[in-house]
Amino acid sequence: MIDLSTLLQEEATQNQYVINFVMMNIVFIVAYYNRNRSYPVQITWILALIFCLYAFWDTDYFSFRYIFHTELDDFRDPLYTYIGMVSFESYTIFRLLIWGTALYLFKRTVDRFDISYNVAAYIFTVFFLLTFSYARVSLGMAMYFYGLSFLLRPNQENRFWSIVWGLAMVGASYFGHRSLLALIMLTPLALIKLNKKSFLAIVTLGAIVGGLAATLLEDIVSGTVILSDDLGAFGEAAEQYANIEVEMEYNWKFALMRNLRFYSFYVAMAYIVWKTAFSSDANRVSNEIKRLATVSLGILILAVSFMVLPSWGAEIIGYRYLYMLGIPVCLMLAYFATNEIAKPRTIFWLLLLALLYSEAFIFGKILSF
């Protein structure tokens, strides 16, 4: 039996922040020095998984532990109830099954796009490991983009069943986190290759759909629209976020952290869109990556549509969808690096904002004690 006082812990101690800071930098260093190896280096992935198992740096680690020991039988995302059944009442094993599976699916997705494991590990750890390590939605995201890879690049020897498997994984991602419903609805964008013409069409259509989504959110909150039982859980979650009335005055340090994280996505996506649709290298980008870029652009537009709303709750919804770009951004940057479409120095600069965010966030927590 776990000590009740342990369950009531809501935030990491200074020592736990220090542990995470050291672990994270070990992962970064190992990933960096192995990025150009000609053979797959597994130690980077193992260290990344260990970091995810003990991601004390975010309060979700502790709230999820409390749920695991007290409320998992009635948890709103049913997948985790079943995972809990085979976790032997161990929170560490529970996290191992969740984040281990998520990392495995990400690696399999890397393999399906013929991307270098070592390059992908380097870009993933620096750009996205910190965010990936705390949220249970990471498993749902990994399931979604793994399934999407079969729709973008089905196995030629068994195309039909490959697409069926992809659709099944995309659909199953909803049970990893209800918010994946929006990505599932954006999946038809995978039929469109990103180019100059489609970019303009998607941005125009996205602005319209984003406005409608914002209106729908307001109607759900006001009670004008009642969702069916099948979608009620999704609507309930949206309503909870949108009803948050907390007004926060950010100090300059917190505002800097938020902007570093947000702009790391904006800058990376701007580069990906430019490289895929507008640059002279666009003809070197494969069709499946161009279609992945289209889906990613749709996610970005959805995220920004919520983030520009005045409600703090809407901003929460928005940046959660922004963070769902982590996996496709890492895949596309790693693809560019693997195929020498982007220079190593360019990749470094694209990762810099994310690196600064990761280092400053945990180090700042240590200094705050």
N, C-alpha and C positions, 0 to 999 in steps of 0.2 A: 504494500500500500504506500502510495506517495504521501509525503507530509503535506497537510493542508496549508501550512504557511508557505510552502514552496509554490502551491497552486495559486496563491494570492499575489505572487510577485507579478508586477505589471510592466517593469522596465529593467533593462540590464544594469548590472552593477558596473563600476568603473573597471574592475578586473575583466569582466566579460566583454566590455567594449575593447579593451586592450587585446584580449585574445582574438577577437574578430579582426581587429586592425592588423595584427601580425599575420594571421592566417590568410587574410585577403591579399596582402602584399606578397606573401610566399607564392600564392597562386599566380599573381600577375607576373612575378619574376620568372617562374618556371615556364609559364605560357610564352612569355616574350623570348626567352632563350631557346625554346624548342620550336618556334614558329616556322623555321625554314628547314627543319629536319626532313629528310627524304622518306622516312619511315614513320608510321603512326606512333605517337608518344601517348601512352595511356595515363601517365602519372598526372598530367594536367587535369584530366577529367575526374580522376579519383580525388584529387585535392579540392576541386570545385564541389564535388558531392559532399565531402566532409564539411566544407564551409556551409553548405546548405543545411546540413544536419544540425549545426549549432549556430544558427543565424540569430544570436542574441541581440544583435544591433537594432532590430525592429520589434516594436511591441506586439506585432502579430505572432511572434514566436511564443510569447507567454499566453496570449488570449487563446491561441489555437491549442496550446497544451491544456488549458483549463477546460476547453470544449471536449478535448479527447478524453479526459478523465471523468467528465460529469454529464455531458449533453450529446454525445456522439450518436446515440441511438435515434434521436429525433432531429438529426442535423439536416439543414435545408438542401444541401447538395448530397444526394444519396450515395454517390460513389464512395465518399469518405467513410460512410457507415460500414460498407462492406470491406474497405481496406482496414478499418479498425478491428474487424472481426478476426483478421489473420495477423494482427500485430503483437499478439501475446502480451497485451496490456502495457506495451513499452512505447512510449512516445518517440523514442529514437528510432525504433524499427518502423513505426508509423511514418515518420518523416523519410526514412530510407526508402520505403515503398513508393511514396509520393514523388520525392525529388529524384530518386534513382530512376524511376520509370520515365519521368519527364526528361532527364538528361539523356537517357537511352534513346527515347524517341527523337530528341533533337539530333543526336549523333546519326541515327538512321536517316533522318531527313537530309543531313549534310551529305551522307553517302549517296542518296538518291539523286542529288544534283551534281555529283562528281566534284565535290569541293574538298580541298585538302583538310584533313582532320586537324592538323596542327595549326594551320592558318585560322580555321574556324574556332578552335579552342582559344587562341590568342584574342581574336576579335570579340568573341562571346564573353569571355571572362572580364575583359576591360570595359566593354560597353554595357553589359547587361547582367553580370553575375550578381551584383548587389541587389538589384530589383528582383531578379529571378529567385533569389534565395529565401525571400520571406513570404510571398503570397501563394496561397494554395492554387490560385488561378493558373500558376505556372504549368501544372499538369494538364489542365484544360487547354491552354494555349499550345502546348507541345502536341497534344492529341490532334488539335485542329490543323495545325500546319503540317504535321505528318500526313494526315488524311488528304489535305489539299495537295501535297506533292504527288499523290497518285492521280489526282484529277489533272494536274498540270503536266505530269510526265508519267503516264501509265506504262506498265510493262508491255512491250510490244508483243511478246509471245502469248500473253493472255490478257489482252486489253480490256475485255468486258469485265472480268472478275477483279481486275486491278481497279477499275473505276468504281465497282460495287464496294470494294473494300475501302476505298477512299471516302466514298459517301457515308459509309457506316462509321468511320472514324470521325469525320466531320460532325455527324449527328451526335455521336456519343460524347463529344467534347462538351455538350450542353450539361451533362451530368457531372462534369468536373467543375463547372461554375456556370451559373445561370446567365451571366453577362455575355457568355459566348454566343447566345442567341443572335445578337446583332451581327457578329462575324459570320455566322451561318447564313444569315439573310444577305450578306454581301458576297457570298461565294460565287454567284453567277458572273461577277466581274472577272472571274478567272477565264472567261471565254474571250476577253478582249486583251489584245496586246497593246502595251503602252507606247504611243508615238505622239507626234505633235497634234494630230487631229483628235485622237481619242483623249488626250490630256485636256484639251479645251472642253470637249463634251462632258467628261467626267467631272471636271471642276464646276461647270455650269449646273449639271444635274445634281451634283453633290450639294451645292449651295441650296438648291430647292428642297431636296430630301432632308438635309440637315435642319432647315427651317421647319419642315413638317414634323420632324422628330422632336424638336424643341416644343412645338405646339402640343404634340401628343403628350409629352411629359407633363406640361402644365395642366392638360385636361385630366390626366390620371390623378395628379395630386388634388385637383379641385373636385374630383368625383364625377366629372362630366362624362368620362369614358370609364366603363367597367370592363376589365379584361376577362376573357373566359378562364375557366379553371386551369386549362393547360398552360396559359401564359400568365396566370395570376401571380405565380412566384416571381417571375421576372418583373412584373409591374410593381409588386410589393417592394422589391429591392430598390427599384428606381424611385419609388415614392419616399422610401426611407432617406435616401441620399438627398433628394430634392427638397425635403422638408427640413433639412438642417438649417437652422437660422443663426448659427454662430457667426458673428462678425469678428474677423481676425485682423488685427493690425500687425503686419509683418515687420519685425525689425530687419535691419539691412542684412544680417547674417542668414536669417531664414529665407528671406527673399532671394538672396544670392544662390542658396542651395536649390531652391525651386527652379530658378531660371537656368542654372547649369544643367539640371536634369531635363527640363523641357526643351531647351535649345539644342541639347545633344541630339535629340530626336529630329527637331526641325532641320538642323544643318545636315544631318545624315540623309534625311529624306529628300531635301532639296538637291543634294549631290546625286542621289540615286535617280531621281526623276530626270535631272539634266543629262546624266550619263546614258540613261536608257532611251530617252525620247528625243533629245536635242543635240547631243554632241556628235562629233565625227566617228566616235567609237560605237554608236548605237547599233550599227550593223554587225558588230562583234558579239552583241549580247544575245543569248539564246531566247527563243520564243517563250519557253517556260519561265524564264526570269522576267521577261517583259510582262507576262501575265501575272506573275507574283507581284511585280511592281504596281500593277493596276489595282489589285486587291489591297495592297498596302496604302496606296493613295486614297482609296475609299475609306479605309480605317482612319487615316489622318484627317480627312474632311469631317468624318463623324465626330472624332475627338474634339476638333477645333470648334465644331458647331455647338457643342455643349460648353466648352471652356469660355466662349465669349458671352455666355448668358450671365446676367448679374448675380444669380443665386450661387452661394458657395457650394450647395449640394450639387448643382449642375456641373460646377467645375470639378468636383470629385469624380463624377461619372466621366467627364471629359478626359481627365488625366489618366484614369484607369484604362480607357481605350487607347490613349496615347502610348501607354506602357506595353500594350499588346503588340505594338510594332517592334518590340525588342527582338523577337525571333526572326521575322522576315528581314529586318534591317541587317542583323548579323549574317544571315544567309547571303544576302545580296552583296554586302561589302566583302565577305569572304570569297564569293564567286568572282568579283572583280579582281581581288588580289590573286587568287589562284590562277586566273587566266590572263594576268598582267594587263588588265583593262585599267586598273588603277595602280599608281606607283606606291611603293611602301611608305614614302614620306607623306603622300596624300592620306593614306589610311591612318597614319599616326595622327595627323592633324584632325581627322574626323573623329578620332577616339579621345582627343584631348579633353573636351568638355566633360565627357562621361568619367574619365579618369580623375579629373579635378573634383567632380562631385563626390565620387566614391571616397577618395582620400579625405576630403574636407569634412564630409558628413560625420564619419566615425571619429576622426581626430578631434573635431569640434565637440563631440559628445564627451570624449575623454577629458578635454580641457574644462568642460563645464562643471565637473565635479569639484 
